[in-house]
């Protein structure tokens, strides 16, 4: 610790400086002054920690010196000990006003002076430790300040704070807001990543969105604009407008700056983003309303497309004639038949007709999402009718069926619907193939088990409760030969095997379903080129 002694009496000044063992207590005397003026000059150069100060001195007394040091802001973290020959209450009162820690009366003993200095040093150390702790807390506060500011913005637009709370909280978080200030709100979100995009995947959206936020901080710096991620991980922008500025001019500036941000996003990231902008400026208390407008405007990109800054507009009331009237029942039924017959090409053609009837007539995002609900509900019914679960057919796309608001563009919606139709058609084909395979297996098993019976296409069709024409086509498709040809082949193979085993011609004919031996002989000779009796021999 550094000590300065200010005393006009030379003998006492030297005694204080050289008779007390300061070094033993790690205290260094860095300056001796005989007057207030001399001390004033030394303080700036020596920066003492503790000052031992006389009150009455020539040229400038001790209290005047303290007043000068206070005006120069030199009293911060400087401990003062007054050494005075006057037991004057007024002096002591003034000394306390300057933060003097000890007031000693002359003649004070050396031990008493040393004890006062050591006590001042202890106080200074305690003050420094407290200051250090406070500085660490302030640093931690500053380190967490961006997070706290972002939380404040989200809660503000979420309607948590009244106007006075907004002002108090913003001051606490170093956000300069005036009560009379006007604000505008915009919300920016990346457009869906196209399926053909190879550089990024859907899982990269969070990182891309963060990059957009960083870009916004560069282009739209605080305090004119504050930005952060909102609860839906969209970029929330709060523009602070000078209350003296014309609101229309202010909104033109907001639109221009948001458009520039979208343009830079496209240029830097090679992906597009869209924005919703509130209708106009408002007060601090109107932030939740302005935010709701911006979010509502952003939803309209399903109508207007992506890569746009969309202003909020009041929605016209629906006229009551909509999708249910526009969509023909025959079109819906035709699409269902195409799906159930696994005719993917026809199903996609009908889906496109349905799209033209339903989606292109939607005048707002609400109507568009109503249309999505209708079509997704129809496809869900088709899926459930087959006994399948929605998750099994659509996979990760199930999130869109649970929340159609996740569909933010027409392209994204059309892609989802076409994927779903293709999935349904594929599962239908697989199911038909599985069913066909089982049916053919049943036929083959029946033929082997009842080889001694007369087997025709119609009798088998009746036994299996299917149409004979369908059975004929299915059998040839799966086995590769016509039903009658296959039956003949199996009967002749069995007859040959029985004859080789020593069976009589008559018994062989009966075992392969021929009651007329002569007819069996005729068929056998035509198939194998020899009579049954000759083959046996």
KOLKOLTI-108898 format. One record per residue (C-alpha): residue number from 1; residue in one letter; x, z, y. Coordinates in nm, 3 decimals. Each point is the difference from the previous one (the first is absolute). Layout:
N
REC   i aa      xx      zz      yy
REC NUM  A       X       Z       Y
...
END
This chain:
537
REC   i aa      xx      zz      yy
REC   1  X   0.000   0.000   0.000
REC   2  X   0.120  -0.081   0.355
REC   3  X  -0.019   0.265   0.271
REC   4  X   0.023  -0.042   0.380
REC   5  X   0.060   0.297   0.229
REC   6  X  -0.122  -0.024   0.362
REC   7  X   0.119   0.297   0.207
REC   8  X   0.130   0.007   0.359
REC   9  X   0.215   0.318  -0.043
REC  10  X   0.337  -0.116  -0.146
REC  11  X   0.090   0.328  -0.173
REC  12  X  -0.332   0.024  -0.181
REC  13  X   0.000  -0.373  -0.080
REC  14  X   0.343   0.022  -0.166
REC  15  X  -0.091   0.318  -0.183
REC  16  X  -0.308  -0.163  -0.147
REC  17  X   0.199  -0.306  -0.098
REC  18  X   0.315   0.159  -0.147
REC  19  X  -0.071   0.360  -0.098
REC  20  X  -0.284  -0.069  -0.243
REC  21  X   0.111  -0.147  -0.338
REC  22  X  -0.221  -0.307   0.010
REC  23  X   0.207  -0.195  -0.255
REC  24  X  -0.069   0.259  -0.268
REC  25  X  -0.367  -0.087   0.031
REC  26  X   0.049  -0.380   0.013
REC  27  X  -0.084  -0.013   0.369
REC  28  X   0.207  -0.217   0.234
REC  29  X   0.012   0.054   0.375
REC  30  X  -0.021  -0.356   0.132
REC  31  X  -0.030   0.070   0.371
REC  32  X   0.047   0.257   0.278
REC  33  X  -0.177  -0.041   0.333
REC  34  X   0.017   0.210   0.316
REC  35  X  -0.314  -0.139   0.161
REC  36  X  -0.327  -0.171  -0.071
REC  37  X   0.126  -0.333   0.134
REC  38  X   0.308   0.010  -0.222
REC  39  X  -0.215   0.091  -0.300
REC  40  X  -0.244  -0.284   0.073
REC  41  X   0.283  -0.250  -0.027
REC  42  X   0.147   0.157  -0.315
REC  43  X  -0.330   0.011  -0.191
REC  44  X  -0.033  -0.378   0.002
REC  45  X   0.353  -0.042  -0.138
REC  46  X   0.038   0.295  -0.236
REC  47  X  -0.355   0.022  -0.142
REC  48  X   0.011   0.374  -0.079
REC  49  X  -0.235   0.159  -0.255
REC  50  X  -0.001   0.346   0.169
REC  51  X   0.049   0.090   0.366
REC  52  X   0.095   0.346   0.129
REC  53  X  -0.121  -0.011   0.360
REC  54  X   0.028   0.220   0.308
REC  55  X  -0.297   0.003   0.238
REC  56  X   0.161   0.051   0.341
REC  57  X   0.276  -0.250   0.074
REC  58  X   0.120  -0.187   0.309
REC  59  X  -0.103  -0.360   0.075
REC  60  X  -0.268  -0.003  -0.274
REC  61  X  -0.144   0.309  -0.164
REC  62  X  -0.094   0.023  -0.367
REC  63  X  -0.375  -0.058   0.041
REC  64  X   0.060  -0.309   0.213
REC  65  X   0.239  -0.125  -0.267
REC  66  X  -0.268   0.049  -0.265
REC  67  X  -0.252  -0.189   0.211
REC  68  X   0.241  -0.292   0.040
REC  69  X   0.077  -0.005  -0.372
REC  70  X  -0.371  -0.001  -0.080
REC  71  X  -0.062  -0.290   0.236
REC  72  X   0.283  -0.191  -0.167
REC  73  X  -0.142   0.090  -0.343
REC  74  X   0.325   0.175  -0.092
REC  75  X  -0.168   0.321  -0.117
REC  76  X  -0.119  -0.146  -0.331
REC  77  X   0.154   0.199  -0.288
REC  78  X   0.219   0.196   0.244
REC  79  X  -0.011   0.378  -0.047
REC  80  X   0.039   0.206   0.321
REC  81  X   0.124   0.357   0.043
REC  82  X  -0.026   0.150   0.350
REC  83  X   0.266   0.246   0.111
REC  84  X  -0.115   0.161   0.327
REC  85  X   0.094   0.297   0.212
REC  86  X  -0.358   0.033   0.129
REC  87  X  -0.279   0.169  -0.190
REC  88  X  -0.257  -0.217   0.174
REC  89  X  -0.335  -0.077  -0.163
REC  90  X  -0.045  -0.319   0.199
REC  91  X   0.336  -0.130  -0.122
REC  92  X  -0.086   0.083  -0.360
REC  93  X  -0.344  -0.164   0.033
REC  94  X   0.150  -0.323   0.134
REC  95  X   0.263   0.005  -0.273
REC  96  X  -0.265   0.020  -0.271
REC  97  X  -0.173  -0.306   0.151
REC  98  X   0.317  -0.199  -0.073
REC  99  X   0.015   0.114  -0.362
REC 100  X   0.276   0.263   0.039
REC 101  X   0.044   0.178  -0.332
REC 102  X   0.179   0.314   0.127
REC 103  X   0.031   0.183   0.335
REC 104  X   0.305   0.231   0.015
REC 105  X   0.086   0.236   0.284
REC 106  X   0.353   0.048   0.129
REC 107  X   0.215   0.165  -0.100
REC 108  X  -0.086  -0.109  -0.353
REC 109  X   0.253   0.085  -0.269
REC 110  X   0.185  -0.267  -0.193
REC 111  X  -0.175   0.097  -0.324
REC 112  X  -0.338  -0.031   0.171
REC 113  X   0.090  -0.344   0.139
REC 114  X   0.129  -0.111  -0.343
REC 115  X  -0.318   0.123  -0.169
REC 116  X  -0.214  -0.189   0.255
REC 117  X   0.195  -0.322  -0.057
REC 118  X  -0.019   0.037  -0.380
REC 119  X  -0.374   0.063   0.027
REC 120  X  -0.036  -0.311   0.218
REC 121  X   0.200  -0.196  -0.260
REC 122  X  -0.233   0.120  -0.277
REC 123  X  -0.301  -0.104   0.207
REC 124  X   0.155  -0.339   0.067
REC 125  X   0.071  -0.053  -0.370
REC 126  X  -0.357   0.093  -0.085
REC 127  X  -0.124  -0.240   0.268
REC 128  X   0.222  -0.277  -0.135
REC 129  X  -0.124   0.055  -0.355
REC 130  X  -0.357  -0.007   0.123
REC 131  X   0.071  -0.314   0.201
REC 132  X   0.159  -0.161  -0.307
REC 133  X  -0.302   0.083  -0.214
REC 134  X  -0.228  -0.135   0.269
REC 135  X   0.213  -0.314   0.027
REC 136  X  -0.022  -0.050  -0.379
REC 137  X  -0.376   0.044   0.012
REC 138  X  -0.024  -0.245   0.289
REC 139  X   0.213  -0.249  -0.193
REC 140  X  -0.221   0.035  -0.306
REC 141  X  -0.301  -0.044   0.224
REC 142  X   0.151  -0.315   0.148
REC 143  X   0.092  -0.130  -0.348
REC 144  X  -0.363   0.041  -0.109
REC 145  X  -0.143  -0.111   0.333
REC 146  X  -0.081  -0.361  -0.109
REC 147  X  -0.194   0.130  -0.301
REC 148  X  -0.186   0.254   0.214
REC 149  X  -0.079  -0.266   0.259
REC 150  X  -0.135  -0.236  -0.269
REC 151  X  -0.216   0.278  -0.143
REC 152  X  -0.134   0.069   0.349
REC 153  X  -0.093  -0.366   0.054
REC 154  X  -0.183  -0.019  -0.335
REC 155  X  -0.191   0.322   0.070
REC 156  X  -0.072  -0.111   0.355
REC 157  X  -0.162  -0.332  -0.096
REC 158  X  -0.166   0.183  -0.288
REC 159  X  -0.194   0.209   0.251
REC 160  X   0.165   0.336  -0.067
REC 161  X   0.089   0.082   0.362
REC 162  X  -0.203   0.041   0.318
REC 163  X   0.147  -0.137   0.321
REC 164  X   0.169   0.326   0.109
REC 165  X   0.149   0.041  -0.347
REC 166  X   0.135  -0.356   0.019
REC 167  X   0.173   0.078   0.330
REC 168  X   0.142   0.332  -0.123
REC 169  X   0.119  -0.138  -0.332
REC 170  X   0.152  -0.313   0.153
REC 171  X   0.196   0.211   0.250
REC 172  X   0.131   0.215  -0.283
REC 173  X   0.113  -0.314  -0.187
REC 174  X   0.165  -0.167   0.304
REC 175  X  -0.267  -0.268   0.028
REC 176  X  -0.065  -0.057   0.371
REC 177  X  -0.377  -0.035   0.034
REC 178  X  -0.197   0.052   0.317
REC 179  X  -0.358   0.117   0.003
REC 180  X  -0.108  -0.304   0.198
REC 181  X   0.194  -0.248  -0.217
REC 182  X  -0.178  -0.290  -0.170
REC 183  X   0.086  -0.108  -0.353
REC 184  X  -0.062  -0.297  -0.232
REC 185  X   0.033  -0.003  -0.379
REC 186  X   0.106  -0.271  -0.245
REC 187  X   0.044   0.007  -0.377
REC 188  X   0.244  -0.238  -0.175
REC 189  X   0.010  -0.071  -0.374
REC 190  X   0.188  -0.246  -0.218
REC 191  X  -0.212  -0.279  -0.140
REC 192  X  -0.022  -0.016  -0.382
REC 193  X   0.312  -0.149  -0.155
REC 194  X  -0.090  -0.341  -0.151
REC 195  X   0.022  -0.031  -0.377
REC 196  X   0.248  -0.286   0.030
REC 197  X   0.236   0.216   0.211
REC 198  X   0.319   0.062  -0.201
REC 199  X   0.206   0.202   0.248
REC 200  X  -0.236   0.297   0.015
REC 201  X  -0.242   0.170  -0.237
REC 202  X  -0.301   0.215   0.075
REC 203  X   0.219   0.304  -0.065
REC 204  X   0.217  -0.097   0.299
REC 205  X  -0.288   0.038   0.249
REC 206  X   0.093   0.356   0.094
REC 207  X   0.358  -0.095   0.087
REC 208  X  -0.116  -0.309   0.191
REC 209  X  -0.254   0.207   0.192
REC 210  X   0.274   0.248   0.094
REC 211  X   0.211  -0.290   0.125
REC 212  X  -0.291  -0.111   0.220
REC 213  X  -0.015   0.353   0.145
REC 214  X   0.373  -0.012   0.081
REC 215  X  -0.046  -0.339   0.161
REC 216  X  -0.288   0.138   0.210
REC 217  X   0.221   0.285   0.125
REC 218  X   0.250  -0.259   0.122
REC 219  X  -0.254  -0.227   0.168
REC 220  X  -0.241   0.270   0.124
REC 221  X   0.208   0.304   0.096
REC 222  X  -0.142   0.337   0.103
REC 223  X  -0.140   0.132   0.226
REC 224  X  -0.192  -0.321   0.079
REC 225  X  -0.097  -0.029  -0.366
REC 226  X   0.012   0.246  -0.287
REC 227  X  -0.006  -0.121  -0.358
REC 228  X  -0.021   0.158  -0.345
REC 229  X  -0.154  -0.055  -0.343
REC 230  X  -0.363   0.110  -0.018
REC 231  X  -0.172   0.160  -0.299
REC 232  X  -0.038  -0.343  -0.167
REC 233  X   0.367  -0.091   0.062
REC 234  X  -0.101  -0.249   0.266
REC 235  X   0.196  -0.010   0.324
REC 236  X  -0.185   0.197   0.268
REC 237  X   0.091  -0.098   0.357
REC 238  X  -0.112   0.213   0.298
REC 239  X   0.063  -0.170   0.333
REC 240  X   0.018   0.231   0.304
REC 241  X  -0.135  -0.182   0.305
REC 242  X   0.063   0.095   0.361
REC 243  X  -0.331   0.128   0.136
REC 244  X   0.053  -0.212   0.312
REC 245  X   0.025  -0.323  -0.197
REC 246  X  -0.299  -0.229  -0.038
REC 247  X  -0.148   0.055  -0.351
REC 248  X  -0.040  -0.373  -0.063
REC 249  X   0.362  -0.069   0.092
REC 250  X   0.105   0.290  -0.220
REC 251  X  -0.187  -0.143  -0.300
REC 252  X   0.156  -0.343   0.060
REC 253  X   0.341   0.168  -0.021
REC 254  X  -0.099   0.180  -0.320
REC 255  X  -0.118  -0.326  -0.160
REC 256  X   0.319  -0.179   0.105
REC 257  X   0.229   0.274  -0.136
REC 258  X  -0.187   0.026  -0.330
REC 259  X   0.009  -0.379  -0.039
REC 260  X   0.375   0.008   0.064
REC 261  X   0.042   0.267  -0.268
REC 262  X  -0.191  -0.215  -0.252
REC 263  X   0.212  -0.302   0.093
REC 264  X   0.326   0.194  -0.041
REC 265  X  -0.121   0.141  -0.334
REC 266  X  -0.058  -0.352  -0.126
REC 267  X   0.336  -0.115   0.134
REC 268  X   0.205   0.292  -0.135
REC 269  X  -0.173   0.086  -0.328
REC 270  X  -0.144  -0.344  -0.083
REC 271  X  -0.334   0.168  -0.075
REC 272  X  -0.305   0.026   0.221
REC 273  X  -0.187   0.297   0.140
REC 274  X  -0.330   0.038   0.183
REC 275  X  -0.118   0.246   0.263
REC 276  X  -0.324   0.149   0.123
REC 277  X  -0.022   0.094   0.368
REC 278  X  -0.256   0.226   0.168
REC 279  X  -0.249  -0.150   0.245
REC 280  X   0.151   0.155   0.313
REC 281  X   0.185   0.296   0.145
REC 282  X  -0.135   0.354  -0.022
REC 283  X   0.079   0.362   0.076
REC 284  X   0.209   0.232  -0.214
REC 285  X  -0.317   0.147  -0.147
REC 286  X  -0.117  -0.347  -0.107
REC 287  X   0.300  -0.063  -0.227
REC 288  X  -0.201   0.045  -0.326
REC 289  X  -0.261  -0.250   0.121
REC 290  X   0.266  -0.254   0.103
REC 291  X   0.179   0.043  -0.333
REC 292  X  -0.325  -0.060  -0.190
REC 293  X  -0.053  -0.320   0.200
REC 294  X   0.352  -0.122  -0.081
REC 295  X  -0.046   0.068  -0.373
REC 296  X  -0.337  -0.174   0.005
REC 297  X   0.151  -0.302   0.175
REC 298  X   0.281  -0.021  -0.258
REC 299  X  -0.260  -0.025  -0.279
REC 300  X  -0.129  -0.323   0.155
REC 301  X   0.306  -0.189  -0.124
REC 302  X  -0.201  -0.067  -0.317
REC 303  X  -0.208  -0.227   0.224
REC 304  X   0.257  -0.139   0.245
REC 305  X   0.305  -0.016  -0.226
REC 306  X   0.340   0.165   0.022
REC 307  X   0.291  -0.006   0.247
REC 308  X  -0.238   0.089   0.285
REC 309  X  -0.047   0.267   0.265
REC 310  X  -0.376   0.059  -0.010
REC 311  X  -0.183   0.174   0.286
REC 312  X  -0.293   0.228  -0.073
REC 313  X  -0.344  -0.148   0.062
REC 314  X  -0.337   0.164  -0.039
REC 315  X  -0.170  -0.125  -0.316
REC 316  X  -0.331  -0.179   0.014
REC 317  X  -0.278   0.153  -0.205
REC 318  X  -0.064  -0.174  -0.333
REC 319  X  -0.303  -0.228  -0.009
REC 320  X  -0.110   0.124  -0.341
REC 321  X   0.051  -0.339  -0.167
REC 322  X   0.317  -0.008  -0.192
REC 323  X   0.174  -0.034  -0.318
REC 324  X  -0.290   0.085  -0.234
REC 325  X  -0.206  -0.285   0.148
REC 326  X   0.288  -0.247   0.021
REC 327  X   0.116   0.033  -0.357
REC 328  X  -0.209  -0.190  -0.251
REC 329  X  -0.083   0.176  -0.325
REC 330  X   0.073  -0.319  -0.186
REC 331  X   0.355  -0.006   0.140
REC 332  X   0.059   0.357  -0.114
REC 333  X  -0.143  -0.075  -0.345
REC 334  X   0.207  -0.317  -0.033
REC 335  X   0.318   0.194   0.079
REC 336  X  -0.089   0.262  -0.259
REC 337  X  -0.056  -0.270  -0.266
REC 338  X   0.331  -0.167   0.086
REC 339  X   0.179   0.332  -0.039
REC 340  X  -0.172   0.087  -0.327
REC 341  X   0.090  -0.341  -0.143
REC 342  X   0.359   0.042   0.125
REC 343  X  -0.026  -0.321   0.205
REC 344  X   0.261   0.099   0.254
REC 345  X  -0.003  -0.328   0.193
REC 346  X  -0.378   0.009   0.044
REC 347  X   0.008   0.370   0.087
REC 348  X   0.253  -0.060   0.279
REC 349  X  -0.208  -0.287   0.137
REC 350  X  -0.308   0.223   0.008
REC 351  X   0.199   0.284   0.158
REC 352  X   0.103  -0.237   0.278
REC 353  X  -0.368  -0.090   0.057
REC 354  X  -0.086   0.368   0.009
REC 355  X   0.281   0.056   0.251
REC 356  X  -0.140  -0.270   0.226
REC 357  X  -0.348   0.149  -0.021
REC 358  X   0.099   0.362   0.051
REC 359  X   0.333   0.048   0.174
REC 360  X   0.021  -0.286   0.248
REC 361  X  -0.328   0.114   0.157
REC 362  X   0.128   0.353   0.065
REC 363  X   0.022   0.061   0.373
REC 364  X   0.173   0.339  -0.010
REC 365  X   0.224   0.206  -0.224
REC 366  X  -0.299   0.213  -0.099
REC 367  X  -0.189  -0.305  -0.126
REC 368  X   0.315  -0.128  -0.169
REC 369  X   0.054   0.328  -0.186
REC 370  X  -0.368   0.003  -0.095
REC 371  X   0.056  -0.341  -0.155
REC 372  X   0.302   0.133  -0.189
REC 373  X  -0.210   0.289  -0.130
REC 374  X  -0.263  -0.244  -0.122
REC 375  X   0.238  -0.236  -0.181
REC 376  X   0.221   0.276  -0.140
REC 377  X  -0.315   0.177  -0.123
REC 378  X  -0.115  -0.321  -0.170
REC 379  X   0.337  -0.046  -0.174
REC 380  X   0.000   0.366  -0.102
REC 381  X  -0.342  -0.045  -0.164
REC 382  X   0.128  -0.303  -0.193
REC 383  X   0.297   0.202  -0.121
REC 384  X  -0.208   0.301  -0.103
REC 385  X  -0.249  -0.226  -0.177
REC 386  X   0.277  -0.094  -0.242
REC 387  X   0.075   0.366  -0.068
REC 388  X   0.333  -0.013   0.185
REC 389  X   0.130   0.241   0.261
REC 390  X   0.077  -0.122   0.349
REC 391  X   0.355   0.137  -0.019
REC 392  X   0.067  -0.197  -0.321
REC 393  X  -0.092  -0.331   0.165
REC 394  X   0.130   0.032   0.359
REC 395  X   0.294   0.240  -0.049
REC 396  X   0.158   0.117   0.326
REC 397  X  -0.259  -0.197   0.198
REC 398  X  -0.249   0.276  -0.082
REC 399  X   0.101   0.170   0.327
REC 400  X  -0.171  -0.283   0.192
REC 401  X  -0.320   0.042  -0.202
REC 402  X   0.000   0.371   0.082
REC 403  X   0.065  -0.060   0.372
REC 404  X  -0.080  -0.346   0.136
REC 405  X   0.140   0.104   0.340
REC 406  X   0.346  -0.052  -0.148
REC 407  X  -0.074  -0.374   0.014
REC 408  X   0.105  -0.095   0.349
REC 409  X   0.012  -0.382  -0.005
REC 410  X  -0.204  -0.287  -0.144
REC 411  X   0.303  -0.130  -0.188
REC 412  X   0.056   0.339  -0.163
REC 413  X  -0.370   0.023  -0.095
REC 414  X  -0.015  -0.353  -0.143
REC 415  X   0.316   0.067  -0.200
REC 416  X  -0.155   0.316  -0.148
REC 417  X  -0.324  -0.175  -0.098
REC 418  X   0.173  -0.298  -0.161
REC 419  X   0.233   0.232  -0.192
REC 420  X  -0.297   0.199  -0.126
REC 421  X  -0.188  -0.314  -0.110
REC 422  X   0.308  -0.124  -0.187
REC 423  X   0.046   0.339  -0.167
REC 424  X  -0.364   0.005  -0.113
REC 425  X   0.022  -0.356  -0.135
REC 426  X   0.323   0.080  -0.187
REC 427  X  -0.148   0.311  -0.159
REC 428  X  -0.311  -0.200  -0.093
REC 429  X   0.218  -0.261  -0.173
REC 430  X   0.194   0.267  -0.185
REC 431  X  -0.320   0.172  -0.106
REC 432  X  -0.151  -0.330  -0.119
REC 433  X   0.317  -0.077  -0.189
REC 434  X  -0.001   0.340  -0.165
REC 435  X  -0.369  -0.033  -0.086
REC 436  X   0.055  -0.355  -0.131
REC 437  X   0.290   0.108  -0.216
REC 438  X  -0.209   0.275  -0.154
REC 439  X  -0.290  -0.236  -0.060
REC 440  X   0.223  -0.252  -0.174
REC 441  X   0.151   0.279  -0.208
REC 442  X  -0.352   0.102  -0.104
REC 443  X  -0.078  -0.360  -0.102
REC 444  X   0.316  -0.037  -0.205
REC 445  X  -0.063   0.332  -0.170
REC 446  X  -0.356  -0.107  -0.080
REC 447  X   0.122  -0.326  -0.150
REC 448  X   0.248   0.174  -0.227
REC 449  X  -0.247   0.267  -0.111
REC 450  X  -0.288  -0.240  -0.067
REC 451  X   0.181  -0.302  -0.131
REC 452  X  -0.247  -0.020  -0.292
REC 453  X  -0.286  -0.057   0.243
REC 454  X  -0.111  -0.313   0.180
REC 455  X   0.149   0.040   0.347
REC 456  X  -0.116  -0.206   0.297
REC 457  X   0.056   0.024   0.372
REC 458  X  -0.362   0.099   0.062
REC 459  X  -0.005   0.276  -0.265
REC 460  X   0.319   0.154   0.140
REC 461  X  -0.129  -0.026   0.358
REC 462  X  -0.319   0.180  -0.102
REC 463  X   0.198   0.268  -0.181
REC 464  X   0.216   0.065   0.307
REC 465  X  -0.282  -0.036   0.255
REC 466  X   0.164  -0.278   0.199
REC 467  X  -0.096  -0.352   0.096
REC 468  X   0.110  -0.261  -0.261
REC 469  X   0.125  -0.243   0.266
REC 470  X   0.210   0.272   0.165
REC 471  X   0.127   0.110  -0.343
REC 472  X   0.102  -0.356  -0.091
REC 473  X   0.194  -0.050   0.323
REC 474  X   0.159   0.346  -0.012
REC 475  X   0.109  -0.042  -0.364
REC 476  X   0.165  -0.335   0.060
REC 477  X   0.168   0.134   0.316
REC 478  X   0.144   0.304  -0.177
REC 479  X   0.073  -0.140  -0.351
REC 480  X   0.079  -0.360   0.089
REC 481  X  -0.244  -0.171  -0.242
REC 482  X  -0.376  -0.035  -0.021
REC 483  X  -0.194   0.273  -0.179
REC 484  X  -0.120  -0.228  -0.284
REC 485  X   0.349  -0.137  -0.058
REC 486  X   0.144   0.349  -0.021
REC 487  X  -0.271   0.114  -0.247
REC 488  X   0.067  -0.303  -0.219
REC 489  X   0.373   0.061   0.009
REC 490  X  -0.036   0.365  -0.100
REC 491  X  -0.246  -0.078  -0.282
REC 492  X   0.224  -0.275  -0.141
REC 493  X   0.309   0.220   0.019
REC 494  X  -0.187   0.278  -0.180
REC 495  X  -0.134  -0.246  -0.264
REC 496  X   0.352  -0.131  -0.068
REC 497  X   0.129   0.354  -0.038
REC 498  X  -0.282   0.095  -0.242
REC 499  X   0.052  -0.311  -0.214
REC 500  X   0.374   0.071  -0.017
REC 501  X  -0.085   0.348  -0.121
REC 502  X  -0.198  -0.149  -0.294
REC 503  X  -0.355   0.015   0.134
REC 504  X  -0.250  -0.250  -0.133
REC 505  X  -0.128  -0.271   0.233
REC 506  X  -0.353   0.138  -0.012
REC 507  X   0.112   0.355   0.084
REC 508  X   0.235  -0.125   0.274
REC 509  X  -0.283  -0.193   0.166
REC 510  X  -0.218   0.311   0.001
REC 511  X   0.278   0.223   0.138
REC 512  X   0.051  -0.229   0.299
REC 513  X  -0.373  -0.035   0.077
REC 514  X  -0.097  -0.324  -0.173
REC 515  X  -0.306   0.018  -0.222
REC 516  X   0.014  -0.369  -0.095
REC 517  X   0.309  -0.064  -0.215
REC 518  X  -0.017  -0.376   0.041
REC 519  X  -0.006   0.035   0.378
REC 520  X   0.292   0.244  -0.016
REC 521  X   0.191  -0.251  -0.216
REC 522  X  -0.067  -0.277   0.253
REC 523  X   0.119   0.216   0.294
REC 524  X   0.306   0.124  -0.189
REC 525  X   0.104  -0.354  -0.104
REC 526  X  -0.036  -0.123   0.358
REC 527  X   0.206   0.289   0.139
REC 528  X   0.278   0.017  -0.262
REC 529  X  -0.015  -0.355  -0.146
REC 530  X  -0.058   0.117  -0.359
REC 531  X  -0.287   0.142  -0.199
REC 532  X  -0.012   0.379  -0.048
REC 533  X   0.046  -0.038  -0.376
REC 534  X   0.308  -0.219   0.050
REC 535  X   0.145   0.247   0.254
REC 536  X  -0.051   0.282  -0.247
REC 537  X   0.179  -0.191  -0.268
END
